[in-house]
């Protein structure tokens, strides 16, 4: 299994990415993966305090990179040799089994659509985030920013994509799908959720439990939370803000700590033809290890094949 | 000043409402208000452990009430003698200077529109919520649920209504207005925020600072947060959920405690002709005291006259 990692992406690149690679090499559950490091070879050599000649590593050199603040579409079309563009190209060609980056999220999204492409039948690929549950479990929320304005049919696909992810990657049996709204009653919500509700209800391939509210997000009542990308992104960042402020004030709590997005293994772009993993810009070395781990799980779970066959 | 209180509204009515009245009667800053208690006289007498013959109290009897789960429009049109309908009628007639209830929010909203009516020129009255800031201050977010789908022009009015509230009730000079979105850049957001941004920018009567993200909500960068009622309600309830879970886990923190919506004095419906205050369904006695206090501040601040003159 060949997993590509963008060493130039993220606020602390390449140092933290390289540290992450070093840690991944000694993790026993990752002993069967080959890591393809995409980035500036001399900078990688400068930072690496381990043997880069290992048979478990390859380096694909490029000194071009997409900055965090660059305009995604422009950057992807102009910087064909950037670490993100190169990684996605290798992935599309089959030279990689998965590709992960903590770089510019928009560029990863746009680049994936251009290069790896949406699975046939998928209206809009989606970005998801893991949601810590008070019980100790983990749910999934999507979309969280790839699609600010969404058509009802695309929302139904989010429910489907999220359910398959929850089932095959998070290993949740018959995952419960909730529609994020402003009241539990079916008629509550905005025009979009009111249009989506009956479509979800009629869809036999998912386990729809109805509307959920903001305060239900952390509860076990629902595994997959479906929303438009505007609402999802605002909720995600509100939680991040809450977490950040409370940690800054010294609050110690196990549940709260699970909102530390630095420790997340990133998130998959759901609905494209290959496993693509996006990490948070502020990723530290442990995040990179988790991104590699998620890449492996995505390949092993054969999630993309399962999405493809479910859309036939 | 005659302030009306619905004694039948809220999950713990009438007991907590009556306890709140008892507390309000001994608060020195409320010594100049006359309280009009609207509800079932015999139940009020059963619960009250203080002198109901005080010259500072009147009782308006009704044994009809709107339940928390009732359909707002139906309830308001059918239950003309409910405590909510009666309170709003007295307010519209001028027999009250303000009216507060912790009952069915939808019914309060619909009833206010039918009876007290929107101020001429106001497209859609709005529900707001106070937002605790880490610095210790308080901001305002609106809309938080009255308008799930909003036109750009109505969002601009929310900014205006919120600014006037922040200035005259919260006493914030030249309040900074932020548009809740999914990126700070002006082109980020959904179709609605993209349409609203230039309108806010062109509006000389408010102090627009641009887009803010979910993680900025608790910061001082912005005093008035403008959003559609769907997004605002989801954010509000997500914060409530976060607060509730952390308190349940025993987390003690001063900033966190300020998210205790039970201690809030409710929120005004902005854009109607008279001061109407809505309390949270789970209001306890202290909330009722604060609702009375907010009612008084709304009357004293002459907010409604200020809104009217700003719309001329």
Interface residues (C-beta under 8 A of the other chain):
Chain A: X134 X145 X148 X149 X180 X181 X182 X189 X190 X191 X193 X213 X214 X215 X216 X217 X218 X219 X227 X228 X229 X230 X231 X233 X234 X235 X236 X237 X238 X239 X240 X241 X242 X244 X245 X246 X248 X249 X251 X253 X255 X256
Chain B: X134 X145 X148 X149 X180 X181 X182 X189 X190 X191 X193 X213 X214 X215 X216 X217 X218 X219 X227 X228 X229 X230 X231 X233 X234 X235 X236 X237 X238 X239 X240 X241 X242 X244 X245 X246 X248 X249 X251 X253 X255 X256
